[in-house]
Amino acid sequence: MPYVRQWVIVCSLALALFIAFPQTVSAEEVRDEYVRARVVRLLEKSEPDALALSAIVQQVRLRIISGAAKGREVTAVNTIVSSQDSVASLAVGDEVVVLSSSEEGRDTDYYIVDYNRTFPLALIFIAFMGLGILFGRSHGIRALLGLGISLAILTYYIVPQVIKGADPLLTSLIGAYAIAFLSIMLAHGIRTRTFVALASTMITLGCAAGIAVLFVHAARLFGTGTEEAVLLQLSPLETINIQGLLLGGILIGTLGVLDDITTAQAAAVDELKQVNPALDFHALYRHGIAIGREHIASLINTLVLAYAAVSLPLFLLFSLYRTQPIWVVLNSDRVAEEIIRTLVGSSALIIAVPITTLMAAWIFSRKNAILISSPKP
């Protein structure tokens, strides 16, 4: 099989990233252990009246299937704060994640943390890699390796630097440039159109950073619109700039779609020149921007729908419990953050089209300026 070696490389990289992902454990948690367990018997279900929220409490018998206590049967409680208890309730055979907590002089306590989702997560990840390799062939393999490198930069550079107190915006911008360079070059190869896409991506990222800083400061947003940001403020990491974290997140989110736009637009202009070598700069730009307008028409919805999908529960909450005028809701820091995050990212994607088209038209219209000829398909 011609791709067995590449399969091994991709799987090994994914496994190495999963195993080496940094985990922090405090001194108070050294006796705690997260293990997997299977429900073997349902003991009791009750609905406590003392709780203000609708809740179901299940007492279940579990068999530990990992960790030091593997094979032992224990009793644990599953509390469900939900009106749809038939969906969230445990059944015999379900696998769960359990926290075993032990202290000197007392028995070990077991707490049900969540369902065990490792198998479906691993399955969809393997299917994703398989589809990428099956239909993308060598390009798909290189793209998967680029994805691994991107995750490594995020995990081993951006996150540790921010934890140490570095400016999140500057750190994210440097990390985004590194991700763009390595992933684009690896996925698309060393050729002129790749360099055009890379240069356009970096210019657009700089523009996105400027737009984000301008409007985040103009709107007086401080990055405190999410529960995660509040928890970070309460954590021992007092040196983290929450506002900078918001700006850095906008850049990284934009990069996720930006390289697709720049590489596609650079390739379109390159193909136009190869089909008709007589096209000059103006003709290449005119035809290229016509193609780019089709991109822009779809891009306007891309990030808006992506962020709207993530924030759908928030929209429902505002609709069900709306006690304020709509303008007050939009003015709140949480909603304003999402609006600016979405519109800055979408604006950057739109700006990328003329930037890439202009640069590609200028380079491909000058025969002597092409350093590396694009290979014929």
Residue pairs with C-beta under 8 A, 6 or more apart in sequence:
3 133
3 137
3 141
6 133
6 138
6 141
7 133
9 141
9 145
10 129
10 133
10 141
10 144
10 145
10 148
11 129
13 145
13 148
14 125
14 129
14 148
17 148
17 151
17 152
17 155
21 155
22 155
22 156
22 159
22 160
31 101
31 102
31 103
32 99
32 100
32 101
32 102
33 67
33 68
33 99
33 100
34 67
34 97
34 98
34 99
34 100
34 113
35 64
35 65
35 66
35 67
35 69
35 70
35 97
35 98
35 100
36 64
36 65
36 66
36 67
36 95
36 96
36 97
36 98
36 116
36 118
37 62
37 63
37 64
37 65
37 74
37 76
37 95
37 96
37 97
37 98
37 110
38 62
38 63
38 65
38 93
38 94
38 95
38 96
39 60
39 61
39 62
39 90
39 91
39 92
39 93
39 94
39 95
39 96
40 61
40 62
40 63
40 73
40 92
41 60
41 61
41 92
42 58
42 59
42 60
42 61
42 90
42 91
42 92
43 59
43 60
43 61
43 75
44 58
44 59
45 56
45 57
45 58
45 59
45 89
46 56
46 57
47 55
47 56
47 57
48 55
48 57
51 81
53 81
54 81
54 82
54 83
55 79
55 80
55 81
56 79
56 80
56 82
56 85
56 88
56 89
57 77
57 78
57 79
57 80
58 77
58 78
58 79
58 80
58 89
58 90
59 75
59 76
59 77
59 78
60 75
60 76
60 77
60 78
60 90
60 112
61 73
61 74
61 75
62 73
62 74
62 75
62 76
62 96
62 98
62 110
62 112
63 71
63 72
63 73
64 70
64 71
64 72
64 73
64 74
64 98
64 100
65 71
65 95
67 100
69 100
69 108
74 98
74 108
74 110
75 110
76 98
76 110
76 111
76 112
77 111
77 112
78 89
78 90
78 96
78 112
80 88
80 89
82 88
90 96
90 112
94 115
95 115
95 116
96 112
96 113
96 114
96 115
96 116
97 112
97 113
97 114
97 115
97 116
98 110
98 111
98 112
98 113
99 110
99 111
99 113
100 108
100 109
100 110
101 108
101 109
101 110
101 111
102 108
102 109
129 144
132 140
132 141
132 143
132 144
133 140
133 141
133 144
134 140
136 143
139 187
139 188
142 186
142 187
142 188
142 189
143 183
143 186
143 187
145 186
146 182
146 183
146 184
146 186
146 187
147 183
149 179
149 182
149 183
149 186
150 179
150 182
150 183
153 175
153 178
153 179
153 182
154 175
154 179
154 252
157 171
157 175
157 178
158 171
158 172
158 175
158 248
158 252
161 171
162 168
162 171
162 240
162 245
162 248
163 237
163 240
164 239
165 239
165 240
167 241
167 244
168 240
168 241
168 244
168 245
168 247
168 248
169 209
169 213
169 241
169 244
169 247
169 248
169 251
170 244
171 248
172 247
172 248
172 249
172 251
172 252
173 205
173 206
173 209
173 248
173 251
175 252
176 205
176 251
176 252
176 255
177 202
177 205
179 255
180 198
180 201
180 202
180 205
180 255
180 258
180 259
181 198
183 259
184 194
184 197
184 198
184 201
184 259
184 263
185 194
185 198
188 194
188 197
188 263
190 372
191 372
191 373
191 374
191 375
192 270
192 363
192 364
192 370
192 371
192 372
192 373
192 374
193 263
193 266
193 267
193 269
193 270
193 360
193 374
194 263
194 266
195 371
195 372
196 262
196 266
196 269
196 270
196 356
196 359
196 360
196 363
197 259
197 262
197 263
197 265
197 266
197 267
197 356
198 262
199 359
200 262
200 265
200 266
200 352
200 355
200 356
200 359
200 360
201 255
201 258
201 259
201 262
201 352
203 355
204 258
204 262
204 348
204 351
204 352
204 355
205 251
205 254
205 255
205 258
205 348
207 348
207 351
207 355
208 250
208 251
208 254
208 258
208 344
208 345
208 347
208 348
208 351
209 247
209 251
211 344
211 347
211 348
212 247
212 250
212 251
212 340
212 344
213 247
215 340
215 343
215 344
216 243
216 246
216 247
216 340
219 336
219 340
221 243
221 246
221 333
221 336
221 337
221 340
222 242
222 243
222 246
222 333
223 229
223 241
223 242
223 243
223 244
223 245
223 246
223 247
223 337
224 230
224 233
224 242
224 333
225 332
225 333
225 334
225 335
225 336
225 337
225 338
226 334
226 337
229 242
229 245
229 246
232 240
232 242
232 245
233 242
246 337
246 341
249 341
250 340
250 341
250 344
250 345
253 303
253 341
253 345
254 303
254 344
254 345
254 348
254 349
257 299
257 302
257 303
257 345
257 349
258 348
258 349
258 352
261 295
261 299
261 349
261 352
261 353
261 356
262 352
262 356
264 295
265 288
265 291
265 292
265 295
265 352
265 353
265 356
265 357
265 360
266 356
266 359
266 360
268 288
268 291
268 292
269 284
269 287
269 288
269 356
269 357
269 360
269 361
269 364
270 360
270 364
270 374
272 279
272 284
272 287
272 288
273 279
273 284
273 364
273 365
274 374
279 287
279 365
280 365
281 361
281 362
281 365
281 366
282 361
284 360
284 361
284 364
284 365
285 357
285 358
285 361
288 357
288 360
288 361
289 353
289 354
289 357
292 353
292 354
292 356
292 357
293 353
295 353
296 350
296 353
299 346
299 349
299 350
299 353
300 346
300 350
302 346
302 349
303 342
303 345
303 346
303 349
304 342
304 346
307 338
307 341
307 342
308 315
308 342
311 338
314 334
314 335
314 338
318 329
318 335
322 329
329 335
330 336
330 339
362 369
363 369
363 370
364 370
